Amino acid sequence: MTAPDTSRLPLVVAGAGLIGRRHIELIRASSRARLCAVVDPMPATAAFAEQLGVPLFASLEDMFARQASLQAAGVILATPNHLHVPGALLCARHGLAALIEKPVAHSLEAGRELADALQGSTVPMLVGHHRRHSSTLQLALQAITSGQLGRVVTVMGSAQFYKPDSYFEQGPWRTKAGGGPILINLIHEMDNLRYLCGEIESVHAVASNAVRGYEVEDSAVMTLKFASGALGTFTLSDTVASPRSWEQTSGEEASYPRYPSEDCYFVAGTKGSLAVPTLRTWSYAAGGQEPGWWTPFVEQKLPVDAIDPLAAQLAHFCDLIEGRAAPIISVTDALQSLLAVEAVRHSIATGRTVALQDLI
């Protein structure tokens, strides 16, 4: 048997579903990490692990019983949502770094349990909101924080797409409460908006199931108030023939058709505005005529070198393990995105504006 490459960080992937296998693919292509084990209880995973040439464990407990021989440096938790917190707590108890897939927890209560348990801990923990590693999103953030747009006043966002009928036929649970776009898709959007525009103070939302008629919503519209005073609107639907979603505009995932002329966010400030992900900007010329609606804009497009954000996330996780960086998104930070989604749900249920502070 070939001796393991000790120059690369040995990582365990827990969960061999779609996202887990994507993580495995990236680890195997990495010059900094190597796969040392897979954790998954499904019998069908045995052949997959054998093909990879790594040991398979049915549980994290079983894996940790062999940690002395594995000498893993970190664990990627690509397990079902309700297992994120128990897995992270187990990693923390064993002093092993973890990358926790998003959402950080399946409920606010579980997320708070994890955050409380990690207080004072030095074990590196990263939450897998991989879009934060997008070069496009980071360049947009840089444009906003540099003052290029002036003071941000409004933001418009969209996650509008069409989930085929087969999506619901293959997973009938998706037609029931908890299976709609608010809990499945909105967590990504709330994190993106927080990353770009700062903390969300309150939300007011309405939802509808008028098109599909399922128990769960198929569309929702929300208004957002940010702590900065900026206001936002966001439209979410999984039943419209629309290209205006991050997946269909950013080009991050090759399995989605891409519409490179479309945007899913528009951030407007007192000095200029920015469309994302095309990174088109509109601003007034310095030293020109008085700014106003009769004054023409200078239109530009920010240059960006596109990268695979999941690969960048893996590199960042390696940096965390080696003590070279702080997490780009911690458990406490990720919990705020989950809190924003919970506020949306509360607003829909009550018909009222919900302050995030009231849910803490």
Secondary structure, DSSP 8 states (H G I E B T S, - for coil): -----TTSEEEEEE--SHHHHHHHHHHHH-SSEEEEEEE---TTHHHHHHHHTS-EESSHHHHHHTHHHH---EEEE-S-GGGHHHHHHHHHHTT-EEEEESSS-SSHHHHHHHHHHHTT--S-EEEE-GGGG-HHHHHHHHHHHTTTT-SEEEEEEEEE-B--HHHHHH-GGGGSTT-SHHHHTHHHHHHHHHHHH--EEEEEEEEE-TTT--SS-SEEEEEEEETTS-EEEEEEESBS----SHHHHH---TTS---TT--SEEEEESSEEEEETTTEEEE--TTSS--STTS--EEEE-------HHHHHHHHHHHHHTTS---SS-HHHHHHHHHHHHHHHHHHHHSS-EEGGGG-
